Amino acid sequence: MLLEVDGLSTAYQGLLAIQGVSLDVSEGEIVVVAGANGAGKSTLLKSIAGLERPRDGTVRFDGGRLDGLPGHLITARGVAYVPENKRLFPRLSVADNLRLGSYLHRSRADREAPLERVFALFPRLKERLPQRAATLSGGEQQMLAIGRALMTRPRLLMLDEPSQGIMPKLVDEIFAAVVAIRDAGVTVLLVEQRLAESLAIADRAYVLQTGRVILSGPAAQVRDDPEVRRAYLGI
Ligand code: ATP
């Protein structure tokens, strides 16, 4: 198991946003976390990434503990996180945003190898290297945010709603990129509202409701669950 989350609880001002969440991700999987607005999906990712401090539970990655570590050390262990709001540097160029993703690597070769991978995945970024991040389209900004995360050479990539606010044509590109990233050897934990599309590319899925896991299993099984079909797939 690459990632093992056990009994994780995180609260804001005393109110629990996730409660006793347990979740596993094996190397090479795409695992989806689904759930309605406010179910706690972002809080779960932030708690794993070290941006929120869980009040209870453990996070293990490749055998070592992540909970309690600051975010930059979690990144250094091989966990990259793309937040919902992307947090790009809007006034910096595409090239500089990508460079900032590779600050962990000391040698030039180590910094440049992932760049070639990012360009292969998102050729659009290569065409726009001098352009300021703020002037990219929503889809291009998402590509840049994912690209920057890949510059840290993660073993696990966590994406928070990468399809949000993106035109339909680019949504397909983002989902295809997620598959390509996994095929290149990076494990993916994906939070998504577009459940049908994400289940189509996922190995397994977890459904959160008011901070708890109410259902989990192979993607096909979750897709066929009557409650999921009714509540999330509108069938
Ligand atoms: P969405 O799909 O709308 O992004 P989500 O499933 O990601 O929702 P979270 O953002 O994790 O849900 O929020 C879970 C709960 O925690 C919500 O009730 C939310 O209002 C609350 N919450 C999230 N962040 C904070 C914060 N910084 N301070 C206080 N409450 C918060």
py3Dmol code that shows the C-alpha trace and the ligand (Angstrom):
import py3Dmol

protein = """\
ATOM      1  CA  MET A   1       0.000   0.000   0.000  1.00  0.00           C
ATOM      2  CA  LEU A   2       1.402   3.396  -0.970  1.00  0.00           C
ATOM      3  CA  LEU A   3      -0.988   5.599   1.044  1.00  0.00           C
ATOM      4  CA  GLU A   4      -2.825   4.438   4.159  1.00  0.00           C
ATOM      5  CA  VAL A   5      -5.198   6.859   5.856  1.00  0.00           C
ATOM      6  CA  ASP A   6      -6.623   5.537   9.087  1.00  0.00           C
ATOM      7  CA  GLY A   7      -9.370   7.108  11.191  1.00  0.00           C
ATOM      8  CA  LEU A   8      -8.606  10.650  10.082  1.00  0.00           C
ATOM      9  CA  SER A   9     -10.639  13.472  11.662  1.00  0.00           C
ATOM     10  CA  THR A  10     -10.174  17.181  11.031  1.00  0.00           C
ATOM     11  CA  ALA A  11     -12.182  20.019  12.558  1.00  0.00           C
ATOM     12  CA  TYR A  12     -12.611  23.727  11.857  1.00  0.00           C
ATOM     13  CA  GLN A  13     -13.427  25.792  14.955  1.00  0.00           C
ATOM     14  CA  GLY A  14     -14.498  22.646  16.751  1.00  0.00           C
ATOM     15  CA  LEU A  15     -16.757  21.385  13.947  1.00  0.00           C
ATOM     16  CA  LEU A  16     -15.632  18.104  12.382  1.00  0.00           C
ATOM     17  CA  ALA A  17     -15.333  18.359   8.591  1.00  0.00           C
ATOM     18  CA  ILE A  18     -14.108  14.759   8.261  1.00  0.00           C
ATOM     19  CA  GLN A  19     -14.695  12.045  10.839  1.00  0.00           C
ATOM     20  CA  GLY A  20     -12.782   8.813  11.099  1.00  0.00           C
ATOM     21  CA  VAL A  21     -11.981   8.588   7.406  1.00  0.00           C
ATOM     22  CA  SER A  22      -9.974   5.528   6.363  1.00  0.00           C
ATOM     23  CA  LEU A  23      -8.737   5.108   2.816  1.00  0.00           C
ATOM     24  CA  ASP A  24      -5.991   3.190   1.020  1.00  0.00           C
ATOM     25  CA  VAL A  25      -4.292   3.800  -2.277  1.00  0.00           C
ATOM     26  CA  SER A  26      -2.047   1.200  -3.900  1.00  0.00           C
ATOM     27  CA  GLU A  27       0.856   2.067  -6.148  1.00  0.00           C
ATOM     28  CA  GLY A  28      -0.335   2.586  -9.735  1.00  0.00           C
ATOM     29  CA  GLU A  29      -3.997   3.173  -8.925  1.00  0.00           C
ATOM     30  CA  ILE A  30      -6.330   6.027  -9.753  1.00  0.00           C
ATOM     31  CA  VAL A  31      -8.613   6.401  -6.738  1.00  0.00           C
ATOM     32  CA  VAL A  32     -11.552   8.826  -6.777  1.00  0.00           C
ATOM     33  CA  VAL A  33     -13.071  10.574  -3.771  1.00  0.00           C
ATOM     34  CA  ALA A  34     -16.622  11.682  -4.528  1.00  0.00           C
ATOM     35  CA  GLY A  35     -19.309  13.424  -2.522  1.00  0.00           C
ATOM     36  CA  ALA A  36     -21.610  16.438  -2.492  1.00  0.00           C
ATOM     37  CA  ASN A  37     -20.499  20.008  -1.771  1.00  0.00           C
ATOM     38  CA  GLY A  38     -19.219  20.287   1.769  1.00  0.00           C
ATOM     39  CA  ALA A  39     -18.821  16.516   2.236  1.00  0.00           C
ATOM     40  CA  GLY A  40     -15.204  17.025   3.303  1.00  0.00           C
ATOM     41  CA  LYS A  41     -13.318  16.037   0.141  1.00  0.00           C
ATOM     42  CA  SER A  42     -11.006  19.055   0.100  1.00  0.00           C
ATOM     43  CA  THR A  43     -10.446  18.789   3.839  1.00  0.00           C
ATOM     44  CA  LEU A  44      -9.354  15.180   3.370  1.00  0.00           C
ATOM     45  CA  LEU A  45      -6.759  16.127   0.743  1.00  0.00           C
ATOM     46  CA  LYS A  46      -5.542  19.116   2.778  1.00  0.00           C
ATOM     47  CA  SER A  47      -5.185  16.908   5.839  1.00  0.00           C
ATOM     48  CA  ILE A  48      -3.056  14.419   3.882  1.00  0.00           C
ATOM     49  CA  ALA A  49      -0.994  17.237   2.314  1.00  0.00           C
ATOM     50  CA  GLY A  50      -0.233  18.794   5.705  1.00  0.00           C
ATOM     51  CA  LEU A  51      -2.196  21.997   5.110  1.00  0.00           C
ATOM     52  CA  GLU A  52      -4.734  21.186   7.818  1.00  0.00           C
ATOM     53  CA  ARG A  53      -3.722  19.437  10.975  1.00  0.00           C
ATOM     54  CA  PRO A  54      -5.900  16.408  11.734  1.00  0.00           C
ATOM     55  CA  ARG A  55      -7.059  16.114  15.337  1.00  0.00           C
ATOM     56  CA  ASP A  56      -7.092  12.339  15.145  1.00  0.00           C
ATOM     57  CA  GLY A  57      -5.950   9.467  12.947  1.00  0.00           C
ATOM     58  CA  THR A  58      -2.839   8.619  10.972  1.00  0.00           C
ATOM     59  CA  VAL A  59      -1.529   9.039   7.435  1.00  0.00           C
ATOM     60  CA  ARG A  60       1.138   6.600   6.276  1.00  0.00           C
ATOM     61  CA  PHE A  61       2.959   6.937   2.982  1.00  0.00           C
ATOM     62  CA  ASP A  62       5.334   4.279   1.761  1.00  0.00           C
ATOM     63  CA  GLY A  63       5.514   2.981   5.321  1.00  0.00           C
ATOM     64  CA  GLY A  64       6.412   6.313   7.010  1.00  0.00           C
ATOM     65  CA  ARG A  65       4.128   8.697   8.926  1.00  0.00           C
ATOM     66  CA  LEU A  66       3.039  11.923   7.223  1.00  0.00           C
ATOM     67  CA  ASP A  67       0.597  13.249   9.809  1.00  0.00           C
ATOM     68  CA  GLY A  68       2.152  16.019  11.849  1.00  0.00           C
ATOM     69  CA  LEU A  69       4.737  16.873   9.173  1.00  0.00           C
ATOM     70  CA  PRO A  70       4.663  20.320   7.570  1.00  0.00           C
ATOM     71  CA  GLY A  71       3.507  20.495   3.959  1.00  0.00           C
ATOM     72  CA  HIS A  72       6.921  21.048   2.394  1.00  0.00           C
ATOM     73  CA  LEU A  73       8.312  17.889   3.988  1.00  0.00           C
ATOM     74  CA  ILE A  74       5.294  15.932   2.766  1.00  0.00           C
ATOM     75  CA  THR A  75       6.031  17.227  -0.752  1.00  0.00           C
ATOM     76  CA  ALA A  76       9.660  16.177  -0.331  1.00  0.00           C
ATOM     77  CA  ARG A  77       8.501  12.645   0.569  1.00  0.00           C
ATOM     78  CA  GLY A  78       6.820  12.393  -2.841  1.00  0.00           C
ATOM     79  CA  VAL A  79       3.255  13.628  -2.352  1.00  0.00           C
ATOM     80  CA  ALA A  80       2.109  16.469  -4.624  1.00  0.00           C
ATOM     81  CA  TYR A  81      -1.152  18.317  -4.188  1.00  0.00           C
ATOM     82  CA  VAL A  82      -3.034  20.560  -6.610  1.00  0.00           C
ATOM     83  CA  PRO A  83      -5.618  22.559  -4.653  1.00  0.00           C
ATOM     84  CA  GLU A  84      -9.012  23.541  -5.984  1.00  0.00           C
ATOM     85  CA  ASN A  85      -7.927  27.170  -6.437  1.00  0.00           C
ATOM     86  CA  LYS A  86      -4.636  26.051  -8.087  1.00  0.00           C
ATOM     87  CA  ARG A  87      -2.551  28.744  -6.309  1.00  0.00           C
ATOM     88  CA  LEU A  88      -0.502  29.672  -9.333  1.00  0.00           C
ATOM     89  CA  PHE A  89       1.681  32.778  -9.300  1.00  0.00           C
ATOM     90  CA  PRO A  90      -0.479  34.868 -11.635  1.00  0.00           C
ATOM     91  CA  ARG A  91       2.106  37.521 -12.461  1.00  0.00           C
ATOM     92  CA  LEU A  92       4.846  35.012 -13.208  1.00  0.00           C
ATOM     93  CA  SER A  93       5.306  33.294 -16.547  1.00  0.00           C
ATOM     94  CA  VAL A  94       4.381  29.699 -17.278  1.00  0.00           C
ATOM     95  CA  ALA A  95       8.118  28.888 -17.275  1.00  0.00           C
ATOM     96  CA  ASP A  96       8.682  30.457 -13.846  1.00  0.00           C
ATOM     97  CA  ASN A  97       5.631  28.752 -12.354  1.00  0.00           C
ATOM     98  CA  LEU A  98       7.026  25.426 -13.524  1.00  0.00           C
ATOM     99  CA  ARG A  99      10.502  26.251 -12.233  1.00  0.00           C
ATOM    100  CA  LEU A 100       9.074  26.982  -8.808  1.00  0.00           C
ATOM    101  CA  GLY A 101       7.708  23.453  -8.775  1.00  0.00           C
ATOM    102  CA  SER A 102      11.205  22.021  -9.084  1.00  0.00           C
ATOM    103  CA  TYR A 103      12.872  24.039  -6.311  1.00  0.00           C
ATOM    104  CA  LEU A 104      13.430  20.820  -4.370  1.00  0.00           C
ATOM    105  CA  HIS A 105      15.872  19.511  -6.948  1.00  0.00           C
ATOM    106  CA  ARG A 106      19.434  20.692  -6.710  1.00  0.00           C
ATOM    107  CA  SER A 107      20.887  19.481  -9.988  1.00  0.00           C
ATOM    108  CA  ARG A 108      19.953  21.000 -13.313  1.00  0.00           C
ATOM    109  CA  ALA A 109      19.349  17.566 -14.829  1.00  0.00           C
ATOM    110  CA  ASP A 110      16.923  16.703 -12.036  1.00  0.00           C
ATOM    111  CA  ARG A 111      15.048  19.920 -12.642  1.00  0.00           C
ATOM    112  CA  GLU A 112      14.845  19.518 -16.395  1.00  0.00           C
ATOM    113  CA  ALA A 113      13.856  15.880 -16.798  1.00  0.00           C
ATOM    114  CA  PRO A 114      10.356  16.367 -15.364  1.00  0.00           C
ATOM    115  CA  LEU A 115       9.921  19.447 -17.579  1.00  0.00           C
ATOM    116  CA  GLU A 116      10.125  17.289 -20.686  1.00  0.00           C
ATOM    117  CA  ARG A 117       7.463  15.011 -19.234  1.00  0.00           C
ATOM    118  CA  VAL A 118       5.200  17.960 -18.515  1.00  0.00           C
ATOM    119  CA  PHE A 119       5.620  19.217 -22.098  1.00  0.00           C
ATOM    120  CA  ALA A 120       4.836  15.775 -23.504  1.00  0.00           C
ATOM    121  CA  LEU A 121       1.665  15.715 -21.402  1.00  0.00           C
ATOM    122  CA  PHE A 122       0.615  19.310 -22.071  1.00  0.00           C
ATOM    123  CA  PRO A 123       2.201  20.571 -25.328  1.00  0.00           C
ATOM    124  CA  ARG A 124       0.157  23.756 -24.907  1.00  0.00           C
ATOM    125  CA  LEU A 125       2.309  24.769 -21.964  1.00  0.00           C
ATOM    126  CA  LYS A 126       5.462  24.563 -24.037  1.00  0.00           C
ATOM    127  CA  GLU A 127       3.905  26.941 -26.580  1.00  0.00           C
ATOM    128  CA  ARG A 128       3.140  29.447 -23.839  1.00  0.00           C
ATOM    129  CA  LEU A 129       6.262  29.512 -21.685  1.00  0.00           C
ATOM    130  CA  PRO A 130       6.695  33.332 -21.602  1.00  0.00           C
ATOM    131  CA  GLN A 131       2.979  34.004 -21.025  1.00  0.00           C
ATOM    132  CA  ARG A 132       1.839  35.190 -17.612  1.00  0.00           C
ATOM    133  CA  ALA A 133      -0.143  32.549 -15.747  1.00  0.00           C
ATOM    134  CA  ALA A 134      -2.999  35.009 -15.120  1.00  0.00           C
ATOM    135  CA  THR A 135      -3.670  35.281 -18.855  1.00  0.00           C
ATOM    136  CA  LEU A 136      -4.045  31.524 -19.456  1.00  0.00           C
ATOM    137  CA  SER A 137      -7.511  30.034 -19.960  1.00  0.00           C
ATOM    138  CA  GLY A 138      -9.029  28.089 -17.073  1.00  0.00           C
ATOM    139  CA  GLY A 139      -8.064  24.787 -18.666  1.00  0.00           C
ATOM    140  CA  GLU A 140      -4.524  25.938 -19.344  1.00  0.00           C
ATOM    141  CA  GLN A 141      -4.187  27.136 -15.750  1.00  0.00           C
ATOM    142  CA  GLN A 142      -5.257  23.689 -14.582  1.00  0.00           C
ATOM    143  CA  MET A 143      -2.647  22.105 -16.869  1.00  0.00           C
ATOM    144  CA  LEU A 144      -0.029  24.454 -15.427  1.00  0.00           C
ATOM    145  CA  ALA A 145      -1.031  23.618 -11.863  1.00  0.00           C
ATOM    146  CA  ILE A 146      -0.786  19.887 -12.596  1.00  0.00           C
ATOM    147  CA  GLY A 147       2.475  20.445 -14.475  1.00  0.00           C
ATOM    148  CA  ARG A 148       3.955  22.363 -11.575  1.00  0.00           C
ATOM    149  CA  ALA A 149       2.974  19.574  -9.182  1.00  0.00           C
ATOM    150  CA  LEU A 150       4.655  17.020 -11.470  1.00  0.00           C
ATOM    151  CA  MET A 151       7.872  19.062 -11.351  1.00  0.00           C
ATOM    152  CA  THR A 152       8.320  17.819  -7.774  1.00  0.00           C
ATOM    153  CA  ARG A 153       8.538  14.276  -9.245  1.00  0.00           C
ATOM    154  CA  PRO A 154       5.820  12.905  -6.972  1.00  0.00           C
ATOM    155  CA  ARG A 155       4.944   9.268  -6.440  1.00  0.00           C
ATOM    156  CA  LEU A 156       1.424  10.318  -5.436  1.00  0.00           C
ATOM    157  CA  LEU A 157      -0.459  13.166  -7.107  1.00  0.00           C
ATOM    158  CA  MET A 158      -3.566  14.498  -5.352  1.00  0.00           C
ATOM    159  CA  LEU A 159      -5.898  16.588  -7.513  1.00  0.00           C
ATOM    160  CA  ASP A 160      -8.810  18.616  -6.138  1.00  0.00           C
ATOM    161  CA  GLU A 161     -11.513  19.000  -8.798  1.00  0.00           C
ATOM    162  CA  PRO A 162      -9.266  19.486 -11.817  1.00  0.00           C
ATOM    163  CA  SER A 163     -12.260  19.743 -14.178  1.00  0.00           C
ATOM    164  CA  GLN A 164     -13.872  22.642 -12.345  1.00  0.00           C
ATOM    165  CA  GLY A 165     -14.504  25.772 -14.395  1.00  0.00           C
ATOM    166  CA  ILE A 166     -13.109  24.295 -17.579  1.00  0.00           C
ATOM    167  CA  MET A 167     -14.736  24.173 -20.973  1.00  0.00           C
ATOM    168  CA  PRO A 168     -15.966  20.702 -22.001  1.00  0.00           C
ATOM    169  CA  LYS A 169     -13.343  20.159 -24.689  1.00  0.00           C
ATOM    170  CA  LEU A 170     -10.534  20.631 -22.183  1.00  0.00           C
ATOM    171  CA  VAL A 171     -12.225  18.502 -19.535  1.00  0.00           C
ATOM    172  CA  ASP A 172     -11.601  15.436 -21.705  1.00  0.00           C
ATOM    173  CA  GLU A 173      -7.979  16.503 -22.054  1.00  0.00           C
ATOM    174  CA  ILE A 174      -7.591  16.767 -18.289  1.00  0.00           C
ATOM    175  CA  PHE A 175      -9.065  13.299 -17.704  1.00  0.00           C
ATOM    176  CA  ALA A 176      -6.844  11.867 -20.458  1.00  0.00           C
ATOM    177  CA  ALA A 177      -3.855  13.530 -18.790  1.00  0.00           C
ATOM    178  CA  VAL A 178      -4.729  11.898 -15.464  1.00  0.00           C
ATOM    179  CA  VAL A 179      -4.630   8.496 -17.165  1.00  0.00           C
ATOM    180  CA  ALA A 180      -1.327   9.351 -18.880  1.00  0.00           C
ATOM    181  CA  ILE A 181       0.147  10.463 -15.556  1.00  0.00           C
ATOM    182  CA  ARG A 182      -0.831   7.175 -13.957  1.00  0.00           C
ATOM    183  CA  ASP A 183       0.518   5.247 -16.949  1.00  0.00           C
ATOM    184  CA  ALA A 184       3.817   7.084 -16.457  1.00  0.00           C
ATOM    185  CA  GLY A 185       4.030   5.600 -12.958  1.00  0.00           C
ATOM    186  CA  VAL A 186       2.453   8.256 -10.734  1.00  0.00           C
ATOM    187  CA  THR A 187      -0.342   7.121  -8.419  1.00  0.00           C
ATOM    188  CA  VAL A 188      -3.381   9.443  -8.416  1.00  0.00           C
ATOM    189  CA  LEU A 189      -5.888  10.420  -5.725  1.00  0.00           C
ATOM    190  CA  LEU A 190      -8.602  12.435  -7.432  1.00  0.00           C
ATOM    191  CA  VAL A 191     -11.399  14.512  -5.904  1.00  0.00           C
ATOM    192  CA  GLU A 192     -14.101  15.139  -8.480  1.00  0.00           C
ATOM    193  CA  GLN A 193     -17.675  16.313  -8.850  1.00  0.00           C
ATOM    194  CA  ARG A 194     -17.869  14.814 -12.347  1.00  0.00           C
ATOM    195  CA  LEU A 195     -18.469  11.365 -11.050  1.00  0.00           C
ATOM    196  CA  ALA A 196     -19.354   9.512 -14.275  1.00  0.00           C
ATOM    197  CA  GLU A 197     -16.185  10.677 -16.044  1.00  0.00           C
ATOM    198  CA  SER A 198     -13.945  10.046 -13.071  1.00  0.00           C
ATOM    199  CA  LEU A 199     -15.339   6.570 -12.367  1.00  0.00           C
ATOM    200  CA  ALA A 200     -14.648   5.734 -16.006  1.00  0.00           C
ATOM    201  CA  ILE A 201     -10.905   6.223 -15.468  1.00  0.00           C
ATOM    202  CA  ALA A 202     -10.654   5.139 -11.810  1.00  0.00           C
ATOM    203  CA  ASP A 203      -9.734   1.790 -10.307  1.00  0.00           C
ATOM    204  CA  ARG A 204     -11.583   2.400  -7.046  1.00  0.00           C
ATOM    205  CA  ALA A 205     -13.725   5.055  -5.425  1.00  0.00           C
ATOM    206  CA  TYR A 206     -14.761   6.343  -2.019  1.00  0.00           C
ATOM    207  CA  VAL A 207     -17.951   8.309  -1.417  1.00  0.00           C
ATOM    208  CA  LEU A 208     -17.964  10.843   1.411  1.00  0.00           C
ATOM    209  CA  GLN A 209     -21.101  12.172   3.046  1.00  0.00           C
ATOM    210  CA  THR A 210     -20.959  14.765   5.812  1.00  0.00           C
ATOM    211  CA  GLY A 211     -17.371  13.876   6.573  1.00  0.00           C
ATOM    212  CA  ARG A 212     -17.677  10.097   6.643  1.00  0.00           C
ATOM    213  CA  VAL A 213     -17.005   7.374   4.089  1.00  0.00           C
ATOM    214  CA  ILE A 214     -20.418   5.882   3.278  1.00  0.00           C
ATOM    215  CA  LEU A 215     -19.350   3.674   0.385  1.00  0.00           C
ATOM    216  CA  SER A 216     -16.154   2.400  -1.197  1.00  0.00           C
ATOM    217  CA  GLY A 217     -15.142  -0.228  -3.709  1.00  0.00           C
ATOM    218  CA  PRO A 218     -14.095  -0.896  -7.281  1.00  0.00           C
ATOM    219  CA  ALA A 219     -15.163   1.936  -9.600  1.00  0.00           C
ATOM    220  CA  ALA A 220     -17.645  -0.246 -11.505  1.00  0.00           C
ATOM    221  CA  GLN A 221     -19.304  -1.348  -8.287  1.00  0.00           C
ATOM    222  CA  VAL A 222     -19.643   2.236  -7.015  1.00  0.00           C
ATOM    223  CA  ARG A 223     -21.034   3.295 -10.400  1.00  0.00           C
ATOM    224  CA  ASP A 224     -23.722   0.609 -10.198  1.00  0.00           C
ATOM    225  CA  ASP A 225     -24.709   1.366  -6.605  1.00  0.00           C
ATOM    226  CA  PRO A 226     -28.399   2.407  -6.616  1.00  0.00           C
ATOM    227  CA  GLU A 227     -27.855   5.285  -4.170  1.00  0.00           C
ATOM    228  CA  VAL A 228     -24.896   6.617  -6.164  1.00  0.00           C
ATOM    229  CA  ARG A 229     -26.903   6.381  -9.381  1.00  0.00           C
ATOM    230  CA  ARG A 230     -29.761   8.313  -7.819  1.00  0.00           C
ATOM    231  CA  ALA A 231     -27.855  10.909  -5.805  1.00  0.00           C
ATOM    232  CA  TYR A 232     -24.734  11.536  -7.885  1.00  0.00           C
ATOM    233  CA  LEU A 233     -25.254  10.281 -11.392  1.00  0.00           C
ATOM    234  CA  GLY A 234     -28.835  11.516 -11.794  1.00  0.00           C
ATOM    235  CA  ILE A 235     -30.013   8.169 -13.168  1.00  0.00           C
TER     236      ILE A 235
END
"""
ligand_1 = """\
31
ATP
P -16.740 21.206 -2.219
O -17.058 20.140 -3.179
O -17.836 22.239 -2.129
O -15.377 21.810 -2.374
P -15.797 19.502 -0.080
O -16.396 18.161 -0.099
O -14.447 19.656 -0.627
O -16.779 20.537 -0.752
P -14.744 20.761 2.278
O -14.289 21.963 1.528
O -13.741 19.821 2.758
O -15.827 19.967 1.436
O -15.605 21.275 3.507
C -16.137 20.392 4.496
C -16.808 21.237 5.579
O -15.841 22.000 6.275
C -17.818 22.217 5.053
O -18.892 22.275 5.960
C -17.069 23.537 5.029
O -17.929 24.633 5.214
C -16.136 23.379 6.209
N -14.870 24.111 6.033
C -13.964 23.913 5.043
N -12.908 24.739 5.182
C -13.139 25.469 6.302
C -12.420 26.509 6.989
N -11.228 26.917 6.552
N -12.976 27.022 8.101
C -14.173 26.601 8.553
N -14.900 25.632 7.952
C -14.398 25.075 6.847
"""
view = py3Dmol.view(width=600, height=400)
view.addModel(protein, "pdb")
view.setStyle({"model": 0}, {"cartoon": {"style": "trace"}})
view.addModel(ligand_1, "xyz")
view.setStyle({"model": 1}, {"stick": {}})
view.zoomTo()
view.show()
